Amino acid sequence: MTNAVKISSVIAAIIVIVAVVMIVKNNKGGSREEVKDMVSQTENKQPENQTNPCADASQKDSNGKFKPAVDIANKTAVLQTSMGEISFKLYDQDAPKTVQNFVCLIQKGYYDGIKFHRVSHGFVIQAGDPTGTGAGGESIFGGKFEDELNPETPSYKEGYVEGVLAMANSGPNTNGSQFFIMTDTRTDLSHAYTIFGKVTVGLDVVKKIGAVPVEPGPFGTEDGAPKTPVLINKAIIK
């Protein structure tokens, strides 16, 4: 080995050692947890709709109407409850934004382990609130979203018949994650709740849940939380 090569090797080794020392010095006082937290904070700054197409509510068709950001066509939702299985046909044409919200929340596992917090005898069973109080829940979009109430759609014209799946709300355009299933047909219910599906299999299960004993609630002795919890063990999309 020539002297020139030896000198070059020594210089390279010195450069590597200096670089390592500088890195260690610059990181002094920063724990592994702090570094991890810095990475986490950077990742969290990404807009939700850039990392999760489900949360994208910005797309419009040529007529300016909501255009789903994910595939929601001809989907079936299945709720595997502690009292049996319920399947729904979802109305992606009548209520595309609501269906996108429901499909994406299910795929996220949002409804797994949630209970039916309200049973109103002869009327509805209601779920979708992780807190179980009837005051919680959120949409996949990160906030409340608007109703989809079009008098020209088949579901609107059919109305709130038994087996209908609709969004619960606290007023106009306050949809989140809560939904209800009609246990009986009610022609007196105003068109204030977005209909986005209907039971295809398991109406008997819906009626069984709708008949369980309840604790008296704010709407009377026949409307409240089930005395024995009824759970959605798992929700899936097919």
For each residue, the residues with C-beta under 8 A, 3 or more apart:
1: 5 6
2: 5 6
3: 6 7
4: 7 8
5: 1 2 8 9
6: 1 2 3 9 10
7: 3 4 10 11
8: 4 5 11 12
9: 5 6 12 13
10: 6 7 13 14
11: 7 8 14 15
12: 8 9 15 16
13: 9 10 16 17
14: 10 11 17 18
15: 11 12 18 19
16: 12 13 19 20
17: 13 14 20 21
18: 14 15 21 22
19: 15 16 22 23
20: 16 17 23 24
21: 17 18 24 25
22: 18 19 25 26
23: 19 20 26 27
24: 20 21 27 28
25: 21 22 28
26: 22 23
27: 23 24 30 35
28: 24 25
29:
30: 27 34 35
31: 34 35
32: 35 36
33: 36 37
34: 30 31 37 38
35: 27 30 31 32 38 39
36: 32 33 39 40
37: 33 34 40 41
38: 34 35 41 42
39: 35 36 42 43
40: 36 37 43 44
41: 37 38 44 45
42: 38 39 45
43: 39 40 46
44: 40 41
45: 41 42
46: 43 50 51
47: 50 51
48: 51 52 55 142
49: 52 53 55 56 57 58 69
50: 46 47
51: 46 47 48
52: 48 49 55 56 104 140
53: 49 56 69 70
54: 69 70 100 103 104 107 108 140
55: 48 49 52 104 140 141 142
56: 49 52 53 59 69
57: 49 66 69 97 100 141 145
58: 49
59: 56 66 67 68 69
60: 63 64 65 66 67
61: 64 65 66 67
62:
63: 60
64: 60 61
65: 60 61
66: 57 59 60 61 96 97
67: 59 60 61 96
68: 59 71 72 92 96 97 99 100
69: 49 53 54 56 57 59 100
70: 53 54 100 103 104
71: 68
72: 68 75 90 92 96 99 100 103
73: 92
74: 92
75: 72 90 92 99 103 237 238
76: 87 88 89 90 200 237 238
77: 87 88 90 102 103 106 165 197 235 236 237 238
78: 85 86 87 88 235 236 237 238
79: 85 86 87 88 111 232 234 235
80: 85 232 233 234 235 236
81: 84 85 86 116 205 209 230 231 232 233
82: 229 230 231 233
83: 205 208 209 230
84: 81 202 204 205 208
85: 78 79 80 81 201 202 205
86: 78 79 81 181 199 201 202 203 205 206
87: 76 77 78 79 199 200 201 202
88: 76 77 78 79 165 197 198 199 200
89: 76 197 198 200
90: 72 75 76 77 99 102 103 165 196 197
91: 94 95 99 153 155 195 196 197 198
92: 68 72 73 74 75 95 96 99
93: 96 153
94: 91 148 150 153 154 155 156 195 196
95: 91 92 98 99 148 153 155 194 195 196
96: 66 67 68 72 92 93 99 100 148
97: 57 66 68 100 101 145 146 148
98: 95 101 102 145 148 167 175 194 196
99: 68 72 75 90 91 92 95 96 102 103 196 197
100: 54 57 68 69 70 72 96 97 103 104 140
101: 97 98 104 105 139 140 141 145 175 177
102: 77 90 98 99 105 106 179 196 197
103: 54 70 72 75 77 90 99 100 106 107 237
104: 52 54 55 70 100 101 107 108 140
105: 101 102 108 110 111 139 140 177
106: 77 102 103 109 110 111 235 236 237
107: 54 103 104 237
108: 54 104 105 140
109: 106 112 235
110: 105 106 114 130 177 235
111: 79 105 106 114 127 128 177 232 235
112: 109 232 233 234 235
113: 231 232 233
114: 110 111 127 128 129 130 132 231 232
115: 127 132 226 229 230 231 232
116: 81 119 125 126 127 209 226 229 230 231 232
117: 126 127 129 132 133 134 225
118: 124 125 126 127 134 180 217 223 224 225
119: 116 124 125 126 209 210 212 214 223 224 225 226 230
120: 123 124 125 126 210 219 222 223
121: 183 210 211 214 222 223
122: 183 184 210 222
123: 120 182 183 184 186 210 223
124: 118 119 120 180 181 182 183 210
125: 116 118 119 120 180 181 183 206 209 210 230
126: 116 117 118 119 120 134 168 178 179 180 181
127: 111 114 115 116 117 118 178 179 180 232
128: 111 114 137 168 176 177 178 179
129: 114 117 132 133 134 135 136 137 177 178
130: 110 114 136 137 177
131: 135 136 137
132: 114 115 117 129 136 225
133: 117 129 136
134: 117 118 126 129 178
135: 129 131
136: 129 130 131 132 133
137: 128 129 130 131 176 177 178
138: 142 143 176 177
139: 101 105 142 143 144 145 175 176 177
140: 52 54 55 100 101 104 105 108
141: 55 57 101 145
142: 48 55 138 139
143: 138 139
144: 139 173 174 175 176
145: 57 97 98 101 139 141 173 175 176
146: 97 173 175
147: 167 169 172 173 175 192 193 194
148: 94 95 96 97 98 194 196
149: 156 191 192 194
150: 94 153 156
151: 156 157 191
152: 156 157
153: 91 93 94 95 150 156 157
154: 94 157 158
155: 91 94 95 158 164 195 196 198
156: 94 149 150 151 152 153 159 191 195
157: 151 152 153 154
158: 154 155 161 164 195
159: 156 164 185 187 189 191
160: 164 166 182 185 186 187 189 193 195
161: 158 164 182 185
162: 182 183 184 185 203 206
163: 181 182 198 199 203 206
164: 155 158 159 160 161 181 182 195 197 198 199
165: 77 88 90 179 180 181 195 196 197 198 199
166: 160 179 180 181 182 193 194 195 196
167: 98 147 175 178 179 180 193 194 196
168: 126 128 178 179 180 193
169: 147 172 173 174 175 176 178 192 193
170: 174
171: 174
172: 147 169 192
173: 144 145 146 147 169
174: 144 169 170 171
175: 98 101 139 144 145 146 147 167 169 194
176: 128 137 138 139 144 145 169
177: 101 105 110 111 128 129 130 137 138 139
178: 126 127 128 129 134 137 167 168 169
179: 102 126 127 128 165 166 167 168
180: 118 124 125 126 127 165 166 167 168 193
181: 86 124 125 126 163 164 165 166 199 206
182: 123 124 160 161 162 163 164 166 185 186
183: 121 122 123 124 125 162 206 207 209 210
184: 122 123 162 210
185: 159 160 161 162 182
186: 123 160 182 189
187: 159 160
188:
189: 159 160 186 193
190:
191: 149 151 156 159
192: 147 149 169 172
193: 147 160 166 167 168 169 180 189
194: 95 98 147 148 149 166 167 175
195: 91 94 95 155 156 158 160 164 165 166 198
196: 90 91 94 95 98 99 102 148 155 165 166 167
197: 77 88 89 90 91 99 102 164 165
198: 88 89 91 155 163 164 165 195
199: 86 87 88 163 164 165 181 202 203 206
200: 76 87 88 89
201: 85 86 87
202: 84 85 86 87 199 205 206
203: 86 162 163 199 206 207
204: 84 207 208
205: 81 83 84 85 86 202 208 209
206: 86 125 162 163 181 183 199 202 203 209 210
207: 183 203 204 210 211
208: 83 84 204 205 211 212
209: 81 83 116 119 125 183 205 206 212 226 230
210: 119 120 121 122 123 124 125 183 184 206 207
211: 121 207 208
212: 119 208 209 226 227 228 230
213: 226 227 228
214: 119 121 217 221 222 223 224 225 226 227
215: 224 225 226 227
216: 220 221 224
217: 118 214 220 223 224 225
218: 223 224
219: 120 223 224
220: 216 217 223
221: 214 216 224
222: 120 121 122 214
223: 118 119 120 121 123 214 217 218 219 220
224: 118 119 214 215 216 217 218 219 221
225: 117 118 119 132 214 215 217
226: 115 116 119 209 212 213 214 215 229 230
227: 212 213 214 215
228: 212 213
229: 82 115 116 226
230: 81 82 83 115 116 119 125 209 212 226
231: 81 82 113 114 115 116
232: 79 80 81 111 112 113 114 115 116 127 235
233: 80 81 82 112 113
234: 79 80 112
235: 77 78 79 80 106 109 110 111 112 232
236: 77 78 80 106
237: 75 76 77 78 103 106 107
238: 75 76 77 78
